[in-house]
Amino acid sequence: MEPTILSTWGSEEDKKDCWKWRGVGCNNHTSHVTMLDLHVSHNYSLPAYQALRGKISPSLLELQHLKYLDLHGNDFVDIHIPKFIGSLGKLQYLNLACNGFSGPIPNQFRNLSNLQYLNLANNFDLNCGNLDWLFNFSYSLTDVDLSVNQLKGPIPDSFGDMIFLTNLSLYGNYLEEDSLQVLNMDYNQLSGPLPDFTRFSSLKALSVAFNQLSGSIPETFGQHPNLASLMLYGNQNSGSLPNLSTFPSLTHFP
């Protein structure tokens, strides 16, 4: 059986130095633990480790200087994301993707005011009453992936207030530039009308396919000079199509 990544940790004489524990990063000056990278790699060129299982211990709260937490690819099937993670106020990077978590995304996440990267993708059964909690991060969060879960409800109009957001994926994308270029919300259960995305003038690709969105397609979409791909199929939109001649860069509109 493959060892877990925690097999390098321990109190034995040759394992006392936590700087040598795999997946642990410390501040060179204060010795505080600032990083826990316990993800399970699927890269076959790297050492293989058995996925972690069971519940995440509240003792994690002792690491109040933690800035980076990556548990991607472990096996926490049918376990709720612990609410106490919302008390790790210095977190800047949080990756809980592909773990099998279920239940609600904790409202306590709104307390992570320094968070810049959030990945909860591919847990399949995560949900939330609405997405309003996400907009507590208007001035910090730049990269969000909530894809392949059970999100429901409307897309809040306040989405446009997240002026520093560079990547929001509710299905899966990659972004490099400093303003939102790719927005993919495919395969969720989002409802209500499409919000106004004109604030993001650099938007090149918008996909909200296979949701429950309704209403007409806003004429303001034609004000996106760079919009090249617009994918709205699989929804309940009504009304006439906008004048596509106002979309100077549109090349993909199935």
Beta strands, then each sheet from edge to edge (+ up, - down):
strand 1: 24-26
strand 2: 33-37
strand 3: 68-70
strand 4: 93-95
strand 5: 102-104
strand 6: 117-119
strand 7: 125-127
strand 8: 143-145
strand 9: 152-154
strand 10: 167-169
strand 11: 182-184
strand 12: 189-192
strand 13: 205-207
strand 14: 212-215
strand 15: 229-231
strand 16: 236-237
sheet 1: 1+ 2- 3- 4- 6- 8- 10- 11- 13- 15-
sheet 2: 5+ 7+
sheet 3: 9+ 12+ 14+ 16+
end
